Amino acid sequence: MTERGYELVVRGEIGDRFAPLFDGMRLERVSGSTVVSGVVRDQAHLHAVLERVQELGLELVSLNPTSADHRPERSP
């Protein structure tokens, strides 16, 4: 598996303070849910992100691959 964009939707609106826990992925709150999006490096990274969702006790609503050019904005 090579780098690929993913979008995870979790129930509830989580704050930006959780962003560092998702390894540079972007958090966007939308109508009672949070969309976590960004590039996943490989299968192990995807599993780590999913484990983080579970560790935080969040309910995963959906997991969707996105286009390869769907990358989060990075701080300089």
Rosetta silent file (secondary structure, phi, psi, omega in degrees, C-alpha in Angstrom):
SEQUENCE: MTERGYELVVRGEIGDRFAPLFDGMRLERVSGSTVVSGVVRDQAHLHAVLERVQELGLELVSLNPTSADHRPERSP
SCORE:     score description
SCORE:     0.000 S_00000001
   1 L     0.000  129.548  176.091    0.000    0.000    0.000 S_00000001
   2 L  -100.727  176.401  179.221    1.359    3.402   -0.936 S_00000001
   3 L   -51.987  138.257  179.157    0.290    6.775    0.399 S_00000001
   4 E  -151.991  144.434  176.459   -3.416    7.359    0.039 S_00000001
   5 E   -77.319  141.965  175.836   -5.868    9.946    1.266 S_00000001
   6 E  -135.803  153.671  175.634   -8.510    8.861    3.766 S_00000001
   7 E  -130.293  119.371  176.417  -11.480   10.493    5.421 S_00000001
   8 E  -108.913  135.263  176.412  -12.744    9.122    8.734 S_00000001
   9 E  -112.842  125.958  176.879  -16.014   10.342   10.174 S_00000001
  10 E  -119.045  148.096  179.306  -16.546   10.005   13.930 S_00000001
  11 E   -72.961  135.988  179.675  -19.666   10.822   15.901 S_00000001
  12 L    98.396  154.727 -179.984  -19.345   13.980   17.983 S_00000001
  13 L  -101.371  106.591 -179.823  -17.446   17.196   17.504 S_00000001
  14 L   -94.870  147.813 -174.568  -13.937   16.832   18.895 S_00000001
  15 L   -78.897  165.404 -179.884  -11.736   19.857   19.480 S_00000001
  16 H   -62.738  -20.018  179.755   -8.539   20.908   17.752 S_00000001
  17 H   -63.440  -17.755  178.241   -6.556   19.874   20.830 S_00000001
  18 H   -85.952  -11.766 -176.419   -6.957   16.284   19.556 S_00000001
  19 H   -54.168  -44.164  179.923   -5.352   17.075   16.181 S_00000001
  20 H   -60.078  -24.322  179.693   -1.787   16.152   17.279 S_00000001
  21 H   -72.467  -14.144 -178.202   -3.068   12.692   18.180 S_00000001
  22 H  -108.658   27.199  168.477   -3.942   12.103   14.537 S_00000001
  23 L    50.531   52.089  174.739   -0.436   12.620   13.129 S_00000001
  24 L    82.984    4.563  178.425   -0.970   15.784   11.084 S_00000001
  25 L   -78.373  158.738 -177.627   -4.415   14.948    9.780 S_00000001
  26 E   -92.717  139.524  175.562   -7.028   17.695    9.530 S_00000001
  27 E  -109.015  131.784  177.222  -10.090   17.825   11.800 S_00000001
  28 E  -135.485  123.245 -179.813  -13.289   19.413   10.543 S_00000001
  29 E   -88.756  129.095 -176.679  -16.473   19.547   12.588 S_00000001
  30 E  -140.089  110.680  172.043  -19.675   19.070   10.598 S_00000001
  31 L    44.130   58.138  175.665  -23.186   18.848   12.095 S_00000001
  32 L    83.283    4.725  177.736  -22.430   16.787   15.191 S_00000001
  33 E  -130.375  165.491  173.299  -19.602   14.781   13.624 S_00000001
  34 E  -122.974  131.175  175.788  -15.886   15.252   13.068 S_00000001
  35 E   -99.953  121.010  177.255  -14.211   14.483    9.756 S_00000001
  36 E  -105.403  116.894 -175.378  -10.575   13.435   10.156 S_00000001
  37 E  -133.969  150.986  178.024   -8.825   13.607    6.789 S_00000001
  38 E   160.973 -170.877 -176.970   -5.353   13.324    5.433 S_00000001
  39 E   -92.985  133.658  175.639   -2.734   11.069    3.921 S_00000001
  40 E  -107.396  126.496 -173.594   -2.089    7.612    5.326 S_00000001
  41 L   -69.329  -41.933 -176.353    1.409    6.334    4.583 S_00000001
  42 L  -162.736 -176.790 -176.791    0.726    2.603    4.648 S_00000001
  43 H   -60.929  -40.438  179.588   -1.455   -0.125    6.165 S_00000001
  44 H   -62.274  -40.343  179.045    0.271    0.127    9.568 S_00000001
  45 H   -65.109  -41.580  178.111   -0.423    3.879    9.688 S_00000001
  46 H   -60.761  -44.186  178.465   -4.095    3.286    8.844 S_00000001
  47 H   -64.082  -36.738  178.596   -4.378    0.755   11.671 S_00000001
  48 H   -64.442  -40.542  178.281   -2.681    3.204   14.058 S_00000001
  49 H   -64.884  -43.655  178.758   -5.235    5.911   13.195 S_00000001
  50 H   -64.996  -37.673  176.025   -8.104    3.463   13.723 S_00000001
  51 H   -63.668  -37.213  179.050   -6.602    2.355   17.045 S_00000001
  52 H   -63.603  -40.987  176.720   -6.433    6.007   18.118 S_00000001
  53 H   -58.233  -45.537 -179.528  -10.157    6.378   17.392 S_00000001
  54 H   -66.125  -45.051 -179.941  -10.816    3.334   19.562 S_00000001
  55 H   -57.797  -36.050 -179.185   -8.468    4.487   22.370 S_00000001
  56 L   -82.152   -3.397  179.143  -10.320    7.809   22.550 S_00000001
  57 L    71.862   26.821 -179.490  -13.664    6.011   22.777 S_00000001
  58 L   -87.978  149.923  176.885  -14.939    7.610   19.582 S_00000001
  59 L   -93.649  116.329  178.108  -17.620    6.010   17.426 S_00000001
  60 E   -76.868  122.574  179.998  -16.412    5.491   13.868 S_00000001
  61 E   -93.053  -43.369  178.509  -19.242    6.311   11.460 S_00000001
  62 E  -157.661  157.911  175.437  -17.375    5.784    8.178 S_00000001
  63 E  -135.301  120.217 -174.667  -13.943    5.318    6.627 S_00000001
  64 E  -133.943  132.870  171.772  -13.525    6.348    3.012 S_00000001
  65 E   -70.048  149.167  177.279  -10.546    6.539    0.668 S_00000001
  66 L  -122.229  177.107  179.947  -10.179    9.890   -1.068 S_00000001
  67 L   -61.980  154.615 -176.996   -8.301   11.017   -4.150 S_00000001
  68 L   -61.449  -26.612 -177.986   -4.521   10.801   -3.989 S_00000001
  69 L   -88.906    6.573  178.888   -4.198   14.596   -4.073 S_00000001
  70 L   -83.212   89.171 -177.088   -6.378   15.032   -0.956 S_00000001
  71 L  -118.788  142.492  179.090   -3.670   16.128    1.471 S_00000001
  72 L   -70.899  155.140  175.358   -4.058   18.129    4.664 S_00000001
  73 L   -75.122  134.063 -178.468   -2.554   21.567    4.923 S_00000001
  74 L  -106.758  145.578  175.335    0.665   21.469    6.895 S_00000001
  75 L   -76.717  146.951 -179.682    2.066   24.206    9.078 S_00000001
  76 L   -66.410    0.000    0.000    5.455   25.545    7.966 S_00000001
